Amino acid sequence: MQPYRTARVHDTGCDQCAPNGPGHMLCQGPDGCNEAASAQTQRHATQAEYDAIPEGLKPLDGYATKPVFGCDDCADDGAFEPFCEHTPAPAPPCPTCGAAGDQPCTKKDRAASRAKGWHGGRTAPVAEPCRHAHREDCEIFTGCQCSSDDQPPARMPRGMLPELGPDISGLTVPVHIAQVVLAAAGYAWATVLSARDMQTQDNRAAIGAEVQVYESGHLQYDNHGHPMMLSVVVPIPTGGGALS
C-alpha cells in the first residue's frame, strides 16, 4: 500500500488545486497508481501510528483509525464496500396515535384516514453508527479477510492530563518554600492560583499570591456567580530553619 500523497490534478476551477489549496489525495493502491482518490475506507492504526499521535490528541478509548484512499479502478478491486451490516433498531410507536413501523399516522379518532404526515412526537428508526474498520495489516487492495467479528487492537487509552497547577512563572525561590510560607499563613497550596516573588513596603522578601476562598471545603462565589479570590502578600521569615 502506498503512503499518503497529494497532487494538484486540475489546471483551473478547483479550490483544492489552487496554489494555497491542499491538493487531492492520491490512490494508495499498489503498482504505482497515481490517480486521484475517489473512494475511502478505514483501517485500524498500527501500534507505531498510534504511538506517533500526540498524547493530548490520543483517543480516550484507545480506538484510532486511519483512512485508506482508492481510485475508481483500484477501489473496484479492493475491499471498499462495507463488510458489516447494521439493522436499525425498531422505532417506538407514535405517542399520539400508536402507529408503529411503516404504518402511517392516523387522526385522533383512529379513523383509517391518514393524518398529514407524521405526528410531531414520532421518531424514525436510527441506525447504529458503524465503528468497524479493516485490520491494521489488511491488504485491502489485494485481499481482505476482515469481518464484523474482529476485535479492535488493544491500545493504551489516553490518560488523564495532569493538572496544570498554579502559575509560578514569577516565582524564583524554591516552590517548597512558597508552599510552606503560604501554608503557615493559612493558605493551602491547593487554593493557590498564582504565586510570585515580591517585597513588602519595608523591603522584606515575600510571596505574593492569588488564592481562592474556601469555607468548610466549599469554594465561595460572589453575588455575580464568580469564584471569590484574594490577593495576599506573606513575608518570608528570616533565619527560619523550617524553610531550609
N, C-alpha and C positions, 0 to 999 in steps of 0.2 A: 504494500500500500504506500502510495506516495505521500510526502509530507504536505502540510498546508501551504498553498501558494495562491497568489492573486495575480491578476493581469488586467490591463485595460484593453478590452476586446472591441470597443466601438470607437469610431473616429469622432462622431458628434452626436448630440442629442441624448446623452446618457450621463446622469448625475454621478453614477459610480465611476465612470471612466473619465470624469473631469480631472484636471490637474490636482485638485485638492480632494478628490474622491478616493475611496478605499480600494476601488477595483472590484472585479468579480472573482469569487472563489473558483478555482480550477478543480477539475475532476481528480480524485485521488486514486483512480483505477490504475491497474498495472499496465505494463508495456508502454510507458511514456505518454499516456494520453494527456493532451494539453487543451482539451475542450473545456468551455465554461460549464460549471456545475449547474444542473437543473433539478437535482433531487438531493435529499438529505435524510440521513438516518442517524441513530445514536448508538454508541458503544460505551461500555464502562471504561473509565480511565484506568490506565495501568498504575502500578504502585509508584513508578518513577514520576508519572504525570501528576499523580495525587500529591506526592511529596513536594513537587515544584509549586503547588498552589500556596500563596502567602497564607500564613497562619490565620490572619484575621478574615480571610475570604473562604477558608475551607468550610464545607457544609457541616451543619451541626449534627447531622445524622450519618456523616461519612459517605453519603451516596453522591458520586460525581460521575458525569458522563462527558464524552467528547463527541462532537459532530463528525460525521463522515459524509463527504460530498461526492456526488457522481454525476456524469453527463447522461444524456438520454440513452446512448448505446450501452455504456457500462452499467447503468442502473438497471437496464433490462436484463442483463446477465447476472447481476448481483442480487443480494437479498435485501432490497429496499422496501419490499412490501411488509406490512406488519406480520409478525409470526405469532400473534396472540389475538384473542377475541375478548371483548368486554361487553357483556349483555347489560343494558341499562336496567337498574332496579325499577320495579313497578311503581308508578306514581300513586300517591294516595288519592282516594276518591274526592270528587269536588265537595267542598264543605257546604255548598249551597243546595245542590240538587242530588248529590250522591253519585253522579255519573263517574264511571271508572274505566280505565283502559282507553280503548278507542271510542267509547260511547260518547255521543255529543251531549253537551249540557242541555237540559230541558228547563222549561219555565217553572215558576214556583208551584203551579198547580199540578206538576208532574205530568202534564199533558205530553203527548207524543211530539207535538210541535217543538222544534228546536229553539233554544234561546239564541240570541245574536252572539255568536262566538262563544268562547269560554267565559265562565264567571270569573270575577277578579281574583278569588282566592284559590283557584285551581292551578296546580303546578304541573309542568311537564316532567317526564322521567329524565333523570340526569345520568349520563354515562360516567362510569368510574374513570378518573384520569389515569392514563397509561403511563407507567414508570418502567416498563420493560425496555431493556437495551441489549444489544448484542454483547457477547462475551468480549472481554478485553483483548483476547487473541483471535477473535473471529476473523477469517479472511474476507468475509463479506462479498468481495467481488468474484472470488473463485470458488466459493463453497461456504455454506452456513449450516451448522448443526444446532443452532440455538433454539430454545423452546421457552415457553412461558413458565416452565417449572424451574428454570435456572435461578439460583440464588445469587444476588449481587455479591461481589467480592467484599471480604471483610476489610474495612479501612478504619483507622483510628479517627473517631469523630473529633471535631474541633473542641478544645477545652474552653472553659470559661476564661475570658480575657481577664488578666489581673487588674485589680482596682488601681486607678491612677494615683490615688492618694493626694495629699495636699501639694500645692505649688511651693517648692522650696528653691526656686531658681535664684531668689535673693538671699539665700542662706549660705554663709561661708563657714560658720562654726560647725562642728560635727552634729549630725542630726540628733544623736542621742542626748547631747547637751540641751538642744532646743526642747526635746521631749520632756526631759527632767525639769527644766525651768518652768515650762508651761504647766506640767502636771502638779508641781509644787504650789502653783498659784490657783489650782483648781480647774485647769483647762485640759481635759483629756485629749490626747493626740488624735483620737478618732473623730473629734469635733472640729479639728483644725482644717480650714480651707486653704490657707497660705501662711507661710512664716518667712521672716526675713531678719537680717541684722539691722540694728539701728542704735542710736544713742539717745539717752534721756536729755532733758534740758540742762542737767548738771554734769553732762558728759560721761555718764556711766553706760557701759555696754549693756544692751538689752535685746530682747527678742520681741519684735512686733508681729502680731498675728491677727487674722480674721477667723473667728470661731463661731460656730453655730450654737444657738441657745437651746438647751435641752432641760426639761423638767420631768423628773420621775421616769427618765428613759425615753421621753417622747419629744420629738422636735417641735419647737414652738413656732407659730405663724403670727404675722401681724394682721391688722384689720383688712388688708388687701389680699390676704392669702399667700404672702411671700414668706419664705423661711426667715426667721429672725437671726440676725448676725451682729456680733460685737467686734469692734476693733480694739485690741488690747496691747499694752506695752508692759513687758515684765522685765525688770532689771536682772542681769545675770549676777548672782552672788560672787563676790571676790573671795579668794582664799578658801573656797569650799572644797573639801576633799570628795564630796559626793558627786561632783561634776567631772572628776578626772577618770 
